[in-house]
Amino acid sequence: MKKKHSGKKDLQSHKGEWVAMKGNKVVARSDDPGKVMNIVKEKFPNVETVILKVPEKNQVLLL
Amino acid sequence: MANSREVIIKYESYPNTDSLKRPTIKIKFNPQDKQSFSCLVDSGADCSIFPLSIGEKLEIDFSESDPLERPPQQMSGKMECKCYPKATSIYGPWGKESISLEILWADSNEINPVLGRRGFFDKFREVCFSEQRKELILRK
């Protein structure tokens, strides 16, 4: 079952996913960043958003 | 004290997670865009890398780009996805001017966007990391 985005200031439940954030609020999520871009363009065309990948682990070593 | 040829960017962590603060920069591919992308600034990376699906949504033309025969090697081994090199203009907190950067567009959504040394760090006189102050400093 697909998870809904939380809409909260909390990224714990989005680990490993791509999310779009409006301020500290998650407004879109997906495993595919292209889909996140589509959602944001459709729903928030004139709003500043930041797209990022939430690391799965708390510490990152880019290997 | 910051001057006009110096930009100080505070490290960021992810809201309400116990992740560490990291040197990240928010970039845009078009200054008029409302969407920006958070990238890790990685002094250990030779090149910059982004997921291909983002490049495709940005309508970057990859039709004449062939994947690298030898994708960059990760410290733990060879990358298992195709990488398409393509120069792209990026905009960020360093000023109004764009940086033309060759990005490796990797055919994987597992890739974390990274700004590496070649083509990015070398656009600045100095790139400094202050772990004590949790700041990234770009000096022109």
N, CA and C atoms of all chains as a GROMACS GRO file, in nm:
protein
  609
    1MET      N    1   0.083  -0.120   0.000
    1MET     CA    2   0.000   0.000   0.000
    1MET      C    3   0.087   0.125   0.000
    2LYS      N    4   0.050   0.222  -0.082
    2LYS     CA    5   0.131   0.343  -0.091
    2LYS      C    6   0.112   0.431   0.033
    3LYS      N    7   0.224   0.487   0.078
    3LYS     CA    8   0.216   0.578   0.192
    3LYS      C    9   0.172   0.715   0.141
    4LYS      N   10   0.094   0.784   0.221
    4LYS     CA   11   0.061   0.924   0.189
    4LYS      C   12   0.169   1.010   0.248
    5HIS      N   13   0.191   1.127   0.183
    5HIS     CA   14   0.289   1.215   0.243
    5HIS      C   15   0.233   1.270   0.373
    6SER      N   16   0.322   1.296   0.468
    6SER     CA   17   0.279   1.327   0.604
    6SER      C   18   0.221   1.467   0.617
    7GLY      N   19   0.275   1.561   0.540
    7GLY     CA   20   0.232   1.698   0.557
    7GLY      C   21   0.282   1.758   0.685
    8LYS      N   22   0.371   1.690   0.754
    8LYS     CA   23   0.424   1.741   0.880
    8LYS      C   24   0.571   1.774   0.863
    9LYS      N   25   0.623   1.839   0.968
    9LYS     CA   26   0.765   1.870   0.967
    9LYS      C   27   0.845   1.747   1.006
   10ASP      N   28   0.824   1.638   0.946
   10ASP     CA   29   0.886   1.515   0.990
   10ASP      C   30   0.923   1.431   0.869
   11LEU      N   31   1.051   1.404   0.856
   11LEU     CA   32   1.094   1.325   0.741
   11LEU      C   33   1.129   1.182   0.780
   12GLN      N   34   1.110   1.148   0.906
   12GLN     CA   35   1.146   1.012   0.950
   12GLN      C   36   1.073   0.907   0.867
   13SER      N   37   0.947   0.936   0.833
   13SER     CA   38   0.868   0.836   0.761
   13SER      C   39   0.894   0.838   0.611
   14HIS      N   40   0.982   0.924   0.567
   14HIS     CA   41   1.010   0.934   0.422
   14HIS      C   42   1.152   0.893   0.388
   15LYS      N   43   1.215   0.819   0.476
   15LYS     CA   44   1.354   0.782   0.451
   15LYS      C   45   1.367   0.702   0.321
   16GLY      N   46   1.463   0.740   0.241
   16GLY     CA   47   1.485   0.671   0.113
   16GLY      C   48   1.402   0.727  -0.001
   17GLU      N   49   1.310   0.818   0.031
   17GLU     CA   50   1.222   0.872  -0.073
   17GLU      C   51   1.266   1.010  -0.119
   18TRP      N   52   1.212   1.047  -0.235
   18TRP     CA   53   1.225   1.184  -0.282
   18TRP      C   54   1.105   1.262  -0.232
   19VAL      N   55   1.130   1.380  -0.180
   19VAL     CA   56   1.020   1.462  -0.130
   19VAL      C   57   1.034   1.604  -0.183
   20ALA      N   58   0.921   1.674  -0.188
   20ALA     CA   59   0.922   1.817  -0.214
   20ALA      C   60   0.878   1.884  -0.086
   21MET      N   61   0.950   1.989  -0.048
   21MET     CA   62   0.917   2.059   0.076
   21MET      C   63   0.882   2.204   0.046
   22LYS      N   64   0.775   2.246   0.110
   22LYS     CA   65   0.736   2.388   0.107
   22LYS      C   66   0.761   2.438   0.248
   23GLY      N   67   0.867   2.514   0.265
   23GLY     CA   68   0.912   2.543   0.402
   23GLY      C   69   0.957   2.412   0.465
   24ASN      N   70   0.902   2.379   0.580
   24ASN     CA   71   0.936   2.252   0.644
   24ASN      C   72   0.828   2.146   0.624
   25LYS      N   73   0.736   2.173   0.532
   25LYS     CA   74   0.623   2.082   0.514
   25LYS      C   75   0.642   1.997   0.388
   26VAL      N   76   0.623   1.866   0.403
   26VAL     CA   77   0.633   1.777   0.287
   26VAL      C   78   0.504   1.787   0.207
   27VAL      N   79   0.517   1.825   0.079
   27VAL     CA   80   0.396   1.843  -0.004
   27VAL      C   81   0.388   1.740  -0.117
   28ALA      N   82   0.493   1.663  -0.137
   28ALA     CA   83   0.489   1.557  -0.238
   28ALA      C   84   0.596   1.455  -0.204
   29ARG      N   85   0.572   1.331  -0.242
   29ARG     CA   86   0.670   1.227  -0.215
   29ARG      C   87   0.657   1.118  -0.321
   30SER      N   88   0.768   1.054  -0.351
   30SER     CA   89   0.768   0.941  -0.444
   30SER      C   90   0.907   0.878  -0.443
   31ASP      N   91   0.914   0.759  -0.498
   31ASP     CA   92   1.046   0.699  -0.519
   31ASP      C   93   1.114   0.758  -0.643
   32ASP      N   94   1.034   0.829  -0.724
   32ASP     CA   95   1.082   0.884  -0.852
   32ASP      C   96   1.083   1.037  -0.844
   33PRO      N   97   1.200   1.100  -0.852
   33PRO     CA   98   1.203   1.246  -0.841
   33PRO      C   99   1.126   1.317  -0.953
   34GLY      N  100   1.118   1.252  -1.069
   34GLY     CA  101   1.041   1.309  -1.179
   34GLY      C  102   0.893   1.321  -1.143
   35LYS      N  103   0.842   1.221  -1.071
   35LYS     CA  104   0.701   1.226  -1.028
   35LYS      C  105   0.681   1.337  -0.926
   36VAL      N  106   0.779   1.353  -0.838
   36VAL     CA  107   0.769   1.462  -0.739
   36VAL      C  108   0.764   1.597  -0.811
   37MET      N  109   0.848   1.612  -0.914
   37MET     CA  110   0.846   1.737  -0.991
   37MET      C  111   0.710   1.759  -1.057
   38ASN      N  112   0.651   1.652  -1.110
   38ASN     CA  113   0.518   1.664  -1.174
   38ASN      C  114   0.413   1.709  -1.073
   39ILE      N  115   0.413   1.647  -0.956
   39ILE     CA  116   0.313   1.680  -0.854
   39ILE      C  117   0.325   1.827  -0.815
   40VAL      N  118   0.449   1.869  -0.793
   40VAL     CA  119   0.472   2.007  -0.748
   40VAL      C  120   0.432   2.106  -0.857
   41LYS      N  121   0.466   2.074  -0.981
   41LYS     CA  122   0.431   2.166  -1.091
   41LYS      C  123   0.280   2.180  -1.105
   42GLU      N  124   0.210   2.066  -1.082
   42GLU     CA  125   0.066   2.066  -1.098
   42GLU      C  126  -0.004   2.136  -0.980
   43LYS      N  127   0.040   2.103  -0.859
   43LYS     CA  128  -0.033   2.152  -0.741
   43LYS      C  129   0.020   2.284  -0.686
   44PHE      N  130   0.148   2.308  -0.705
   44PHE     CA  131   0.208   2.430  -0.646
   44PHE      C  132   0.292   2.503  -0.752
   45PRO      N  133   0.231   2.541  -0.863
   45PRO     CA  134   0.312   2.597  -0.974
   45PRO      C  135   0.383   2.727  -0.939
   46ASN      N  136   0.328   2.803  -0.845
   46ASN     CA  137   0.385   2.935  -0.814
   46ASN      C  138   0.443   2.943  -0.674
   47VAL      N  139   0.474   2.828  -0.619
   47VAL     CA  140   0.524   2.824  -0.481
   47VAL      C  141   0.668   2.772  -0.482
   48GLU      N  142   0.753   2.837  -0.404
   48GLU     CA  143   0.893   2.793  -0.393
   48GLU      C  144   0.897   2.659  -0.318
   49THR      N  145   0.952   2.560  -0.382
   49THR     CA  146   0.966   2.428  -0.317
   49THR      C  147   1.109   2.378  -0.335
   50VAL      N  148   1.149   2.291  -0.246
   50VAL     CA  149   1.281   2.228  -0.254
   50VAL      C  150   1.261   2.078  -0.267
   51ILE      N  151   1.326   2.020  -0.366
   51ILE     CA  152   1.318   1.876  -0.386
   51ILE      C  153   1.447   1.813  -0.337
   52LEU      N  154   1.432   1.708  -0.260
   52LEU     CA  155   1.552   1.643  -0.204
   52LEU      C  156   1.526   1.495  -0.183
   53LYS      N  157   1.637   1.424  -0.169
   53LYS     CA  158   1.627   1.281  -0.137
   53LYS      C  159   1.658   1.265   0.011
   54VAL      N  160   1.568   1.202   0.081
   54VAL     CA  161   1.590   1.180   0.224
   54VAL      C  162   1.675   1.055   0.240
   55PRO      N  163   1.790   1.068   0.304
   55PRO     CA  164   1.875   0.948   0.319
   55PRO      C  165   1.805   0.841   0.401
   56GLU      N  166   1.835   0.716   0.368
   56GLU     CA  167   1.774   0.607   0.445
   56GLU      C  168   1.832   0.595   0.584
   57LYS      N  169   1.959   0.626   0.593
   57LYS     CA  170   2.027   0.617   0.722
   57LYS      C  171   2.055   0.757   0.774
   58ASN      N  172   2.077   0.767   0.903
   58ASN     CA  173   2.103   0.898   0.961
   58ASN      C  174   2.241   0.950   0.923
   59GLN      N  175   2.332   0.858   0.898
   59GLN     CA  176   2.464   0.900   0.855
   59GLN      C  177   2.486   0.853   0.712
   60VAL      N  178   2.551   0.939   0.634
   60VAL     CA  179   2.569   0.910   0.491
   60VAL      C  180   2.716   0.900   0.458
   61LEU      N  181   2.751   0.796   0.386
   61LEU     CA  182   2.884   0.786   0.328
   61LEU      C  183   2.859   0.755   0.182
   62LEU      N  184   2.895   0.848   0.095
   62LEU     CA  185   2.861   0.831  -0.046
   62LEU      C  186   2.960   0.736  -0.112
   63LEU      N  187   2.929   0.610  -0.106
   63LEU     CA  188   3.015   0.510  -0.168
   63LEU      C  189   2.944   0.452  -0.289
   64MET      N  190   3.391   3.818   0.856
   64MET     CA  191   3.280   3.895   0.800
   64MET      C  192   3.271   3.867   0.648
   65ALA      N  193   3.148   3.846   0.604
   65ALA     CA  194   3.130   3.813   0.462
   65ALA      C  195   3.147   3.937   0.376
   66ASN      N  196   3.204   3.921   0.258
   66ASN     CA  197   3.208   4.030   0.162
   66ASN      C  198   3.140   3.986   0.035
   67SER      N  199   3.140   4.077  -0.067
   67SER     CA  200   3.060   4.049  -0.186
   67SER      C  201   3.116   3.932  -0.266
   68ARG      N  202   3.241   3.897  -0.240
   68ARG     CA  203   3.299   3.786  -0.315
   68ARG      C  204   3.302   3.658  -0.232
   69GLU      N  205   3.224   3.659  -0.128
   69GLU     CA  206   3.221   3.542  -0.038
   69GLU      C  207   3.076   3.512  -0.004
   70VAL      N  208   3.040   3.386  -0.014
   70VAL     CA  209   2.905   3.344   0.024
   70VAL      C  210   2.917   3.239   0.132
   71ILE      N  211   2.843   3.260   0.240
   71ILE     CA  212   2.846   3.164   0.350
   71ILE      C  213   2.711   3.092   0.353
   72ILE      N  214   2.718   2.961   0.350
   72ILE     CA  215   2.596   2.880   0.347
   72ILE      C  216   2.598   2.789   0.469
   73LYS      N  217   2.498   2.802   0.552
   73LYS     CA  218   2.490   2.719   0.672
   73LYS      C  219   2.459   2.574   0.635
   74TYR      N  220   2.526   2.482   0.704
   74TYR     CA  221   2.492   2.342   0.687
   74TYR      C  222   2.344   2.321   0.722
   75GLU      N  223   2.285   2.219   0.664
   75GLU     CA  224   2.144   2.190   0.693
   75GLU      C  225   2.127   2.046   0.735
   76SER      N  226   2.026   2.025   0.818
   76SER     CA  227   1.987   1.887   0.848
   76SER      C  228   1.842   1.872   0.803
   77TYR      N  229   1.792   1.751   0.806
   77TYR     CA  230   1.654   1.729   0.765
   77TYR      C  231   1.562   1.753   0.884
   78PRO      N  232   1.451   1.824   0.862
   78PRO     CA  233   1.364   1.859   0.974
   78PRO      C  234   1.318   1.736   1.053
   79ASN      N  235   1.328   1.748   1.182
   79ASN     CA  236   1.279   1.646   1.276
   79ASN      C  237   1.335   1.506   1.251
   80THR      N  238   1.453   1.500   1.200
   80THR     CA  239   1.523   1.371   1.197
   80THR      C  240   1.648   1.392   1.280
   81ASP      N  241   1.711   1.283   1.315
   81ASP     CA  242   1.835   1.300   1.391
   81ASP      C  243   1.956   1.295   1.297
   82SER      N  244   1.932   1.334   1.170
   82SER     CA  245   2.044   1.336   1.075
   82SER      C  246   2.141   1.449   1.110
   83LEU      N  247   2.262   1.430   1.068
   83LEU     CA  248   2.365   1.529   1.093
   83LEU      C  249   2.344   1.650   1.003
   84LYS      N  250   2.399   1.764   1.044
   84LYS     CA  251   2.398   1.879   0.954
   84LYS      C  252   2.504   1.857   0.847
   85ARG      N  253   2.468   1.889   0.723
   85ARG     CA  254   2.559   1.862   0.611
   85ARG      C  255   2.573   1.985   0.522
   86PRO      N  256   2.687   1.993   0.451
   86PRO     CA  257   2.702   2.103   0.355
   86PRO      C  258   2.618   2.078   0.230
   87THR      N  259   2.509   2.150   0.220
   87THR     CA  260   2.422   2.134   0.103
   87THR      C  261   2.398   2.271   0.039
   88ILE      N  262   2.368   2.268  -0.089
   88ILE     CA  263   2.334   2.391  -0.162
   88ILE      C  264   2.206   2.365  -0.239
   89LYS      N  265   2.120   2.464  -0.238
   89LYS     CA  266   1.997   2.454  -0.318
   89LYS      C  267   2.026   2.519  -0.454
   90ILE      N  268   2.009   2.441  -0.558
   90ILE     CA  269   2.034   2.495  -0.693
   90ILE      C  270   1.906   2.492  -0.776
   91LYS      N  271   1.906   2.576  -0.879
   91LYS     CA  272   1.798   2.574  -0.978
   91LYS      C  273   1.861   2.554  -1.115
   92PHE      N  274   1.784   2.500  -1.207
   92PHE     CA  275   1.833   2.484  -1.343
   92PHE      C  276   1.786   2.599  -1.432
   93ASN      N  277   1.693   2.677  -1.378
   93ASN     CA  278   1.646   2.797  -1.446
   93ASN      C  279   1.616   2.899  -1.337
   94PRO      N  280   1.668   3.021  -1.348
   94PRO     CA  281   1.649   3.115  -1.237
   94PRO      C  282   1.502   3.149  -1.212
   95GLN      N  283   1.418   3.130  -1.314
   95GLN     CA  284   1.274   3.159  -1.296
   95GLN      C  285   1.199   3.042  -1.232
   96ASP      N  286   1.262   2.927  -1.222
   96ASP     CA  287   1.194   2.811  -1.164
   96ASP      C  288   1.155   2.835  -1.020
   97LYS      N  289   1.047   2.773  -0.981
   97LYS     CA  290   1.007   2.776  -0.840
   97LYS      C  291   1.065   2.656  -0.766
   98GLN      N  292   1.105   2.555  -0.841
   98GLN     CA  293   1.160   2.435  -0.778
   98GLN      C  294   1.311   2.445  -0.769
   99SER      N  295   1.362   2.417  -0.652
   99SER     CA  296   1.507   2.405  -0.640
   99SER      C  297   1.539   2.264  -0.589
  100PHE      N  298   1.665   2.228  -0.601
  100PHE     CA  299   1.708   2.092  -0.566
  100PHE      C  300   1.819   2.102  -0.462
  101SER      N  301   1.806   2.026  -0.357
  101SER     CA  302   1.906   2.026  -0.252
  101SER      C  303   2.017   1.927  -0.288
  102CYS      N  304   2.141   1.976  -0.296
  102CYS     CA  305   2.254   1.892  -0.338
  102CYS      C  306   2.358   1.888  -0.226
  103LEU      N  307   2.418   1.775  -0.208
  103LEU     CA  308   2.530   1.764  -0.115
  103LEU      C  309   2.656   1.816  -0.184
  104VAL      N  310   2.731   1.900  -0.114
  104VAL     CA  311   2.858   1.948  -0.168
  104VAL      C  312   2.966   1.853  -0.116
  105ASP      N  313   3.030   1.782  -0.210
  105ASP     CA  314   3.115   1.669  -0.171
  105ASP      C  315   3.257   1.689  -0.224
  106SER      N  316   3.348   1.722  -0.134
  106SER     CA  317   3.487   1.743  -0.177
  106SER      C  318   3.556   1.611  -0.213
  107GLY      N  319   3.493   1.501  -0.181
  107GLY     CA  320   3.551   1.371  -0.215
  107GLY      C  321   3.504   1.319  -0.350
  108ALA      N  322   3.412   1.392  -0.413
  108ALA     CA  323   3.359   1.348  -0.543
  108ALA      C  324   3.432   1.422  -0.654
  109ASP      N  325   3.479   1.348  -0.753
  109ASP     CA  326   3.548   1.412  -0.866
  109ASP      C  327   3.450   1.486  -0.955
  110CYS      N  328   3.326   1.438  -0.961
  110CYS     CA  329   3.230   1.495  -1.055
  110CYS      C  330   3.095   1.516  -0.986
  111SER      N  331   3.005   1.581  -1.060
  111SER     CA  332   2.871   1.606  -1.008
  111SER      C  333   2.774   1.507  -1.070
  112ILE      N  334   2.675   1.468  -0.992
  112ILE     CA  335   2.585   1.364  -1.041
  112ILE      C  336   2.442   1.393  -0.997
  113PHE      N  337   2.348   1.362  -1.086
  113PHE     CA  338   2.205   1.380  -1.063
  113PHE      C  339   2.130   1.263  -1.124
  114PRO      N  340   2.011   1.233  -1.075
  114PRO     CA  341   1.931   1.128  -1.141
  114PRO      C  342   1.887   1.174  -1.280
  115LEU      N  343   1.892   1.082  -1.373
  115LEU     CA  344   1.852   1.111  -1.511
  115LEU      C  345   1.706   1.155  -1.519
  116SER      N  346   1.621   1.099  -1.434
  116SER     CA  347   1.477   1.131  -1.444
  116SER      C  348   1.452   1.279  -1.419
  117ILE      N  349   1.537   1.344  -1.340
  117ILE     CA  350   1.523   1.488  -1.320
  117ILE      C  351   1.560   1.561  -1.449
  118GLY      N  352   1.669   1.519  -1.510
  118GLY     CA  353   1.710   1.582  -1.637
  118GLY      C  354   1.605   1.567  -1.745
  119GLU      N  355   1.540   1.451  -1.749
  119GLU     CA  356   1.436   1.428  -1.850
  119GLU      C  357   1.315   1.519  -1.825
  120LYS      N  358   1.279   1.536  -1.698
  120LYS     CA  359   1.166   1.627  -1.665
  120LYS      C  360   1.201   1.772  -1.699
  121LEU      N  361   1.330   1.803  -1.690
  121LEU     CA  362   1.374   1.939  -1.725
  121LEU      C  363   1.386   1.957  -1.876
  122GLU      N  364   1.356   1.849  -1.948
  122GLU     CA  365   1.360   1.848  -2.094
  122GLU      C  366   1.500   1.874  -2.150
  123ILE      N  367   1.599   1.826  -2.077
  123ILE     CA  368   1.736   1.829  -2.129
  123ILE      C  369   1.744   1.723  -2.237
  124ASP      N  370   1.806   1.760  -2.348
  124ASP     CA  371   1.812   1.670  -2.463
  124ASP      C  372   1.930   1.572  -2.447
  125PHE      N  373   1.896   1.447  -2.425
  125PHE     CA  374   2.000   1.345  -2.411
  125PHE      C  375   2.012   1.260  -2.537
  126SER      N  376   1.942   1.303  -2.644
  126SER     CA  377   1.936   1.218  -2.763
  126SER      C  378   2.075   1.194  -2.825
  127GLU      N  379   2.163   1.289  -2.809
  127GLU     CA  380   2.296   1.270  -2.868
  127GLU      C  381   2.401   1.237  -2.762
  128SER      N  382   2.354   1.206  -2.643
  128SER     CA  383   2.448   1.170  -2.535
  128SER      C  384   2.457   1.019  -2.523
  129ASP      N  385   2.576   0.970  -2.533
  129ASP     CA  386   2.597   0.827  -2.511
  129ASP      C  387   2.640   0.807  -2.366
  130PRO      N  388   2.597   0.695  -2.308
  130PRO     CA  389   2.641   0.670  -2.170
  130PRO      C  390   2.792   0.650  -2.165
  131LEU      N  391   2.850   0.687  -2.054
  131LEU     CA  392   2.994   0.668  -2.037
  131LEU      C  393   3.028   0.520  -2.044
  132GLU      N  394   3.134   0.491  -2.118
  132GLU     CA  395   3.177   0.351  -2.122
  132GLU      C  396   3.231   0.308  -1.987
  133ARG      N  397   3.292   0.404  -1.920
  133ARG     CA  398   3.345   0.375  -1.786
  133ARG      C  399   3.282   0.470  -1.686
  134PRO      N  400   3.169   0.432  -1.627
  134PRO     CA  401   3.107   0.518  -1.526
  134PRO      C  402   3.204   0.538  -1.409
  135PRO      N  403   3.188   0.646  -1.334
  135PRO     CA  404   3.282   0.669  -1.225
  135PRO      C  405   3.280   0.555  -1.125
  136GLN      N  406   3.395   0.530  -1.073
  136GLN     CA  407   3.404   0.422  -0.975
  136GLN      C  408   3.373   0.478  -0.837
  137GLN      N  409   3.288   0.408  -0.767
  137GLN     CA  410   3.266   0.442  -0.628
  137GLN      C  411   3.371   0.370  -0.545
  138MET      N  412   3.395   0.420  -0.428
  138MET     CA  413   3.499   0.360  -0.345
  138MET      C  414   3.468   0.212  -0.318
  139SER      N  415   3.341   0.180  -0.314
  139SER     CA  416   3.303   0.041  -0.285
  139SER      C  417   3.288  -0.043  -0.411
  140GLY      N  418   3.310   0.017  -0.528
  140GLY     CA  419   3.301  -0.062  -0.650
  140GLY      C  420   3.241   0.016  -0.764
  141LYS      N  421   3.212  -0.053  -0.872
  141LYS     CA  422   3.164   0.011  -0.994
  141LYS      C  423   3.016   0.049  -0.981
  142MET      N  424   2.979   0.161  -1.041
  142MET     CA  425   2.839   0.199  -1.043
  142MET      C  426   2.764   0.104  -1.135
  143GLU      N  427   2.645   0.066  -1.094
  143GLU     CA  428   2.570  -0.032  -1.171
  143GLU      C  429   2.469   0.031  -1.266
  144CYS      N  430   2.476   0.161  -1.285
  144CYS     CA  431   2.378   0.225  -1.374
  144CYS      C  432   2.452   0.305  -1.481
  145LYS      N  433   2.377   0.338  -1.589
  145LYS     CA  434   2.436   0.417  -1.696
  145LYS      C  435   2.441   0.564  -1.656
  146CYS      N  436   2.547   0.632  -1.700
  146CYS     CA  437   2.565   0.774  -1.670
  146CYS      C  438   2.583   0.852  -1.800
  147TYR      N  439   2.503   0.954  -1.818
  147TYR     CA  440   2.508   1.035  -1.938
  147TYR      C  441   2.566   1.173  -1.905
  148PRO      N  442   2.686   1.203  -1.954
  148PRO     CA  443   2.742   1.335  -1.925
  148PRO      C  444   2.676   1.443  -2.009
  149LYS      N  445   2.641   1.552  -1.947
  149LYS     CA  446   2.578   1.662  -2.021
  149LYS      C  447   2.600   1.791  -1.942
  150ALA      N  448   2.653   1.892  -2.012
  150ALA     CA  449   2.674   2.021  -1.947
  150ALA      C  450   2.540   2.092  -1.930
  151THR      N  451   2.520   2.151  -1.815
  151THR     CA  452   2.394   2.215  -1.780
  151THR      C  453   2.424   2.340  -1.698
  152SER      N  454   2.346   2.443  -1.718
  152SER     CA  455   2.364   2.564  -1.636
  152SER      C  456   2.290   2.547  -1.504
  153ILE      N  457   2.358   2.585  -1.399
  153ILE     CA  458   2.292   2.582  -1.267
  153ILE      C  459   2.303   2.720  -1.203
  154TYR      N  460   2.206   2.749  -1.119
  154TYR     CA  461   2.199   2.877  -1.048
  154TYR      C  462   2.189   2.849  -0.899
  155GLY      N  463   2.252   2.934  -0.820
  155GLY     CA  464   2.250   2.908  -0.676
  155GLY      C  465   2.284   3.032  -0.596
  156PRO      N  466   2.317   3.011  -0.469
  156PRO     CA  467   2.336   3.125  -0.377
  156PRO      C  468   2.464   3.203  -0.402
  157TRP      N  469   2.547   3.161  -0.498
  157TRP     CA  470   2.675   3.230  -0.522
  157TRP      C  471   2.657   3.360  -0.600
  158GLY      N  472   2.537   3.389  -0.649
  158GLY     CA  473   2.515   3.513  -0.724
  158GLY      C  474   2.419   3.490  -0.839
  159LYS      N  475   2.406   3.594  -0.922
  159LYS     CA  476   2.307   3.585  -1.031
  159LYS      C  477   2.358   3.502  -1.148
  160GLU      N  478   2.491   3.494  -1.159
  160GLU     CA  479   2.546   3.425  -1.276
  160GLU      C  480   2.531   3.273  -1.263
  161SER      N  481   2.517   3.212  -1.380
  161SER     CA  482   2.505   3.066  -1.380
  161SER      C  483   2.644   3.003  -1.382
  162ILE      N  484   2.647   2.878  -1.346
  162ILE     CA  485   2.769   2.798  -1.362
  162ILE      C  486   2.735   2.689  -1.463
  163SER      N  487   2.817   2.680  -1.566
  163SER     CA  488   2.797   2.572  -1.663
  163SER      C  489   2.873   2.450  -1.612
  164LEU      N  490   2.799   2.349  -1.581
  164LEU     CA  491   2.855   2.234  -1.510
  164LEU      C  492   2.827   2.106  -1.586
  165GLU      N  493   2.930   2.025  -1.607
  165GLU     CA  494   2.904   1.894  -1.665
  165GLU      C  495   2.855   1.802  -1.554
  166ILE      N  496   2.731   1.759  -1.571
  166ILE     CA  497   2.669   1.669  -1.473
  166ILE      C  498   2.664   1.530  -1.533
  167LEU      N  499   2.689   1.431  -1.451
  167LEU     CA  500   2.663   1.294  -1.493
  167LEU      C  501   2.520   1.261  -1.451
  168TRP      N  502   2.438   1.238  -1.551
  168TRP     CA  503   2.297   1.206  -1.524
  168TRP      C  504   2.285   1.054  -1.516
  169ALA      N  505   2.262   1.006  -1.397
  169ALA     CA  506   2.266   0.861  -1.372
  169ALA      C  507   2.126   0.801  -1.380
  170ASP      N  508   2.118   0.689  -1.450
  170ASP     CA  509   1.988   0.624  -1.469
  170ASP      C  510   1.950   0.545  -1.343
  171SER      N  511   1.936   0.616  -1.235
  171SER     CA  512   1.898   0.556  -1.107
  171SER      C  513   1.837   0.663  -1.018
  172ASN      N  514   1.727   0.629  -0.954
  172ASN     CA  515   1.665   0.723  -0.861
  172ASN      C  516   1.723   0.710  -0.721
  173GLU      N  517   1.817   0.618  -0.706
  173GLU     CA  518   1.882   0.600  -0.575
  173GLU      C  519   1.995   0.701  -0.554
  174ILE      N  520   2.032   0.769  -0.663
  174ILE     CA  521   2.143   0.864  -0.657
  174ILE      C  522   2.104   0.987  -0.575
  175ASN      N  523   2.192   1.027  -0.486
  175ASN     CA  524   2.174   1.151  -0.412
  175ASN      C  525   2.242   1.263  -0.492
  176PRO      N  526   2.175   1.373  -0.520
  176PRO     CA  527   2.239   1.480  -0.599
  176PRO      C  528   2.366   1.530  -0.530
  177VAL      N  529   2.472   1.536  -0.608
  177VAL     CA  530   2.603   1.574  -0.552
  177VAL      C  531   2.668   1.678  -0.643
  178LEU      N  532   2.723   1.782  -0.580
  178LEU     CA  533   2.811   1.874  -0.652
  178LEU      C  534   2.954   1.838  -0.614
  179GLY      N  535   3.030   1.794  -0.712
  179GLY     CA  536   3.168   1.751  -0.687
  179GLY      C  537   3.268   1.856  -0.730
  180ARG      N  538   3.394   1.820  -0.728
  180ARG     CA  539   3.500   1.919  -0.749
  180ARG      C  540   3.508   1.971  -0.892
  181ARG      N  541   3.515   1.878  -0.989
  181ARG     CA  542   3.540   1.921  -1.128
  181ARG      C  543   3.420   2.001  -1.182
  182GLY      N  544   3.445   2.122  -1.222
  182GLY     CA  545   3.340   2.204  -1.282
  182GLY      C  546   3.261   2.284  -1.181
  183PHE      N  547   3.270   2.249  -1.054
  183PHE     CA  548   3.201   2.329  -0.953
  183PHE      C  549   3.300   2.394  -0.857
  184PHE      N  550   3.376   2.314  -0.784
  184PHE     CA  551   3.472   2.370  -0.690
  184PHE      C  552   3.570   2.462  -0.764
  185ASP      N  553   3.606   2.423  -0.886
  185ASP     CA  554   3.707   2.501  -0.957
  185ASP      C  555   3.652   2.633  -1.015
  186LYS      N  556   3.524   2.661  -0.992
  186LYS     CA  557   3.469   2.792  -1.030
  186LYS      C  558   3.492   2.895  -0.920
  187PHE      N  559   3.545   2.851  -0.808
  187PHE     CA  560   3.568   2.940  -0.694
  187PHE      C  561   3.717   2.941  -0.659
  188ARG      N  562   3.759   3.055  -0.605
  188ARG     CA  563   3.898   3.064  -0.561
  188ARG      C  564   3.921   2.970  -0.444
  189GLU      N  565   3.823   2.969  -0.354
  189GLU     CA  566   3.832   2.880  -0.237
  189GLU      C  567   3.695   2.823  -0.204
  190VAL      N  568   3.694   2.698  -0.165
  190VAL     CA  569   3.574   2.636  -0.109
  190VAL      C  570   3.615   2.584   0.028
  191CYS      N  571   3.556   2.641   0.132
  191CYS     CA  572   3.597   2.605   0.269
  191CYS      C  573   3.482   2.542   0.345
  192PHE      N  574   3.515   2.444   0.423
  192PHE     CA  575   3.417   2.381   0.511
  192PHE      C  576   3.457   2.412   0.655
  193SER      N  577   3.370   2.478   0.728
  193SER     CA  578   3.397   2.501   0.869
  193SER      C  579   3.306   2.409   0.950
  194GLU      N  580   3.365   2.300   0.996
  194GLU     CA  581   3.286   2.204   1.074
  194GLU      C  582   3.246   2.263   1.209
  195GLN      N  583   3.332   2.351   1.262
  195GLN     CA  584   3.303   2.411   1.392
  195GLN      C  585   3.179   2.501   1.382
  196ARG      N  586   3.177   2.583   1.275
  196ARG     CA  587   3.063   2.675   1.260
  196ARG      C  588   2.952   2.615   1.174
  197LYS      N  589   2.973   2.495   1.123
  197LYS     CA  590   2.876   2.431   1.033
  197LYS      C  591   2.841   2.523   0.916
  198GLU      N  592   2.946   2.565   0.848
  198GLU     CA  593   2.930   2.657   0.736
  198GLU      C  594   3.012   2.611   0.616
  199LEU      N  595   2.955   2.635   0.500
  199LEU     CA  596   3.027   2.619   0.375
  199LEU      C  597   3.053   2.760   0.322
  200ILE      N  598   3.178   2.787   0.286
  200ILE     CA  599   3.213   2.922   0.240
  200ILE      C  600   3.266   2.912   0.097
  201LEU      N  601   3.202   2.986   0.008
  201LEU     CA  602   3.246   2.991  -0.132
  201LEU      C  603   3.310   3.127  -0.155
  202ARG      N  604   3.436   3.127  -0.194
  202ARG     CA  605   3.504   3.254  -0.219
  202ARG      C  606   3.542   3.264  -0.366
  203LYS      N  607   3.508   3.379  -0.425
  203LYS     CA  608   3.541   3.400  -0.566
  203LYS      C  609   3.673   3.474  -0.579
   0.00000   0.00000   0.00000
